[in-house]
Amino acid sequence: MPSDSSPESDPFFEELWFPAPAALEHPSQLFHTPVYGRGAMTLQALREKVGDATFLEILRSWYSDNKYGNVSTGDFIDLAEQKSGPRPRCLLPNLALRGGPPRELVSHTMTG
C-alpha cells in the first residue's frame, strides 16, 4: 500500500503552520515552531525573491537602524519594500502571519 506523501500527512505540517504567529494566544508560545520555523522560511523566501545583494542590504539596514529599539513585522515589510520595491508586500504576510501554508509553497512541495 503506497504511503501518503502529501505535506498535510507529515506530522510536522500541523505544528509548523498552525497557529499563525499572529494568532499566538500566550507569551509562552513565542519560541515555538511556528515562530522560528516560519520566520526562517519567510527570510529565505524573501532572499530568493529579491536576490542576495538586496537581501543583505535589507538585513544590514534593519540591524543598524533598529539595534536598540522596538520594531514590528510591518516595519520590516516596509523596509524590505523600500529596498526592493513592492514584491515583499504580498509575500511576507502570507508566510509570516497567516494560518496555513501559502498555495505557492504547497504547489512547489507537491511538484518538486
C-alpha positions as CSV (number, residue, x, y, z in Angstrom):
1,M,0.0,0.0,0.0
2,P,1.6,3.4,-1.0
3,S,2.1,5.9,1.7
4,D,0.5,9.3,1.6
5,S,3.4,11.7,0.7
6,S,1.4,14.9,0.7
7,P,2.7,17.7,3.0
8,E,-0.5,17.5,5.1
9,S,0.3,13.9,6.1
10,D,3.5,14.9,7.7
11,P,3.1,15.3,11.5
12,F,5.3,18.4,11.4
13,F,3.0,20.1,9.0
14,E,0.3,21.0,11.6
15,E,3.0,22.1,14.1
16,L,4.6,24.4,11.5
17,W,1.6,26.0,10.0
18,F,-0.9,26.3,12.9
19,P,-1.4,28.6,14.7
20,A,0.0,31.5,12.7
21,P,2.5,33.6,14.7
22,A,0.0,36.5,14.7
23,A,-2.6,34.2,16.4
24,L,-0.5,33.0,19.3
25,E,-2.5,33.1,22.5
26,H,0.2,33.3,25.2
27,P,3.7,34.7,25.5
28,S,4.9,31.2,26.3
29,Q,4.3,30.3,22.7
30,L,6.7,32.9,21.4
31,F,9.5,30.4,20.9
32,H,7.5,27.6,19.4
33,T,7.9,26.1,15.9
34,P,5.5,28.5,14.0
35,V,7.6,31.5,15.1
36,Y,11.1,30.2,14.4
37,G,10.3,27.7,11.5
38,R,8.1,30.1,9.6
39,G,10.4,33.1,10.4
40,A,13.3,31.3,8.8
41,M,11.3,30.2,5.8
42,T,10.0,33.7,5.4
43,L,13.5,35.2,5.3
44,Q,14.7,32.5,2.8
45,A,11.7,33.2,0.6
46,L,12.5,36.9,0.7
47,R,16.1,36.2,-0.2
48,E,15.1,34.1,-3.2
49,K,12.6,36.8,-4.3
50,V,14.9,39.9,-4.0
51,G,18.3,38.3,-4.5
52,D,21.3,38.0,-2.2
53,A,22.7,41.6,-2.6
54,T,19.3,43.3,-1.8
55,F,18.5,40.8,1.0
56,L,21.8,41.5,2.7
57,E,21.2,45.3,2.3
58,I,17.8,44.8,4.0
59,L,19.3,42.9,6.9
60,R,22.2,45.4,7.4
61,S,19.8,48.4,7.3
62,W,17.4,46.6,9.7
63,Y,20.2,46.0,12.2
64,S,21.8,49.4,12.0
65,D,18.6,51.3,12.1
66,N,16.9,49.3,14.9
67,K,19.6,47.6,17.1
68,Y,18.5,49.3,20.3
69,G,14.8,49.9,19.5
70,N,11.5,48.2,19.2
71,V,10.0,47.4,15.8
72,S,7.2,45.4,14.2
73,T,6.8,43.0,11.4
74,G,5.1,45.8,9.5
75,D,8.3,47.9,9.9
76,F,10.4,45.1,8.4
77,I,8.0,44.7,5.5
78,D,8.2,48.5,4.9
79,L,12.0,48.4,4.9
80,A,12.1,45.4,2.5
81,E,9.7,47.2,0.2
82,Q,11.8,50.4,0.3
83,K,14.9,48.4,-0.6
84,S,13.4,46.1,-3.3
85,G,10.1,47.5,-4.5
86,P,6.6,46.2,-3.8
87,R,7.4,42.5,-4.2
88,P,7.7,41.6,-0.4
89,R,4.3,43.2,0.4
90,C,2.4,40.2,-0.7
91,L,5.0,37.5,0.1
92,L,5.9,38.4,3.7
93,P,2.4,38.5,5.4
94,N,1.5,35.2,3.7
95,L,4.4,33.4,5.2
96,A,4.8,35.2,8.5
97,L,1.3,35.9,9.7
98,R,-1.5,33.8,8.2
99,G,-2.6,30.4,9.2
100,G,-1.7,27.5,6.9
101,P,0.9,27.4,4.1
102,P,0.7,29.7,1.1
103,R,-0.6,28.0,-2.0
104,E,2.7,28.6,-3.8
105,L,4.6,26.6,-1.2
106,V,2.2,23.7,-1.2
107,S,2.2,23.5,-5.0
108,H,6.0,23.8,-5.1
109,T,6.2,21.0,-2.5
110,M,3.8,18.8,-4.4
111,T,5.6,19.3,-7.8
112,G,9.2,19.1,-6.5
